[in-house]
Amino acid sequence: MTDQNTPERRMLEALVCPMTQAQLTWDAERHELVSKAARLAFPVRDGIPIMLVSEARALD
């Protein structure tokens, strides 16, 4: 993970969904952390995950 928009692997492993506490997966194409359990995608801006439900994108 060399892109400055990509969070470090250790940080990704520590983060969980703020709604469900479920594990997140990294979507490199969209620069988002995805919670399949909550059906939300959290943006990553300048390498910083924005873990606010109000900032999340609903998944179809």
Secondary structure as UniProt FT lines:
FT   TURN            4..5
FT   HELIX           9..14
FT   TURN            18..20
FT   STRAND          25..27
FT   TURN            28..31
FT   STRAND          32..35
FT   TURN            36..39
FT   STRAND          40..45
FT   TURN            46..47
FT   STRAND          48..49
FT   HELIX           53..55
FT   STRAND          57..58
//
